């Protein structure tokens, strides 16, 4: 995919610019800068959450790789993951769709089939949207509304030095699937290859896990992993006013990728689009948390600890503090090598 649009300050710089210029106003509990905005609460009601994500052809997907129905499911899942990261339940969504002239009606019908299937599966109903012509490719923009459970919401802020860091699921599987697609294997035959491609084309949002983590009373902060651990963990730390130290050997990597010539650790750190949950648990309660964590949810793996600092992440592969982890995760506005 072509991802070469550059902006000198990167995605984080744009977000900081918007945060400084457009602070949260009346009726807004949390505005720009988290996984979703938080509104309210309504009188005698819950907080409302709003998130928007966009998929752009040739930037985020290719039609030859992504059948319309699967693309619809993924477009909703990206938004569902943001709501899961706040510990909330999904409720409603709208779809704004930009279409080139060559898109057949049958493709549009299958896209909406996927959108509504995935939305309904997690309790979110399609309630409207917009349509426009597009001169250069398909654009899918979804806005999803959720609500808190019992007025409890998890933010990226709230972590403290000494908290234990965890992730759900496996990291790097989606990135391995993208590499396979880029290498010309859109229909892989082996189980591991199918698993990787499916993780990229049809990610499963961790809505149930997000709500449990929010309600258990032991998690201090949380976000979803959309751009890779090396990009997202510094954001979690910066929001919480901490740094972090992680153990390379503890990362739940997709080991099968090594057989295809990929580096599983690099995919886990930098690959992105895992849509797993990254969260911090009060250090003194990590043992209790691990005993209480439900077995039917995606496994939660401890990968490190929050420490004193200002957003830095250290990674160790043996004794000692190790090396400072560079941010090599995905950034829409970082210049890309040819």
C-alpha positions, 0 to 999 in steps of 0.5 A: 500500500502507498503510505507516503504522505508526510507531515513534519510533526507526525500524527502525534504532533497534529493531535497535540495541536488540536488538543491545545486549540480545541479544549473540552467544552461544556458537557464534555468529560474528555475531548481530543486525545483519548480513544474516544470522546466522553460526553455527559453524563446525562441526568440519571444516565451514563456517559456517552462516548463518540469515536470516528475512524476512516479507511482510505483505499490504497492507504488502509486497504486494497480492493483486490485483498479485501472483499467488500463484506470483510472490509465492512466488518473491519471498518466497524471493528476499528471503531468498536476497538476504540469503545472497548479501550474505554471499557464502554458498550457500543450502541449506534453508528453512522457511515459516510461513504465516498465511492468512485464511479466503478464500484458496482451496486453489489459491492456496496450491498456486501459492504453494508452487509459486513458493516451491519453484521459486525455492528449487530454482533456487538450491540451497535445499530446502523442509524444513518450516514452520508454518501458522496462521489470520490474521484480517486478511491473508496473512503469509509468513515464511521462514527460510533457511539457508545455508553459507559457501564455504571458511569465508569470509563477508563482513560489513557491517563491514570497509570502510576509508576509501579503499575504492571503493564499487560496486553491481551491476545497475540501481537504482530499477527495482523502485521504478518498477514499484511506482509503475506498479502503484500507478498502476493498471497491473498488466499494462503493455504496453511492454517497459520497463514490463514490465521494471519491474513484473517487477523488483518482483514477481519480483526476482532474487537475486545469489547467484552474484555474491555468492559470486564477490565473497566469494571474489575476495579484494578485497571488504572488506564487502557488503550487499544493497540492500533499503531503498534506497541512502540507507538502506542505504549509511549502515548499511554505513558505520556498521558499517565505521566510515566515511563515504562520498562518492558521485557522482550521475552514476555511479549506474546508474539506471533512465532509462526511468522519466523518461518516466513522470514519475518521477525516476530518481535519486530512485528509485535512492536512495530506492526500495528493493527492488532486491535488488542488492549494495552492496560496497567494494573495497580502493581500490588494487585497484579497477582489478584488480577491474574487469578480473577481474570476470566479464562474465556477472555483473550489471554492477558500477558504481563509485559512490563512495568510503568516507571518514573519518567516522561513517556520513554519506553525501555526494552530489555532482553536480559539483565539491566535496563536495556535499550530505549525503544524507538517509535517505529509503529505506524504513523500516517504522516511519517515519511516512508522509505521507498 
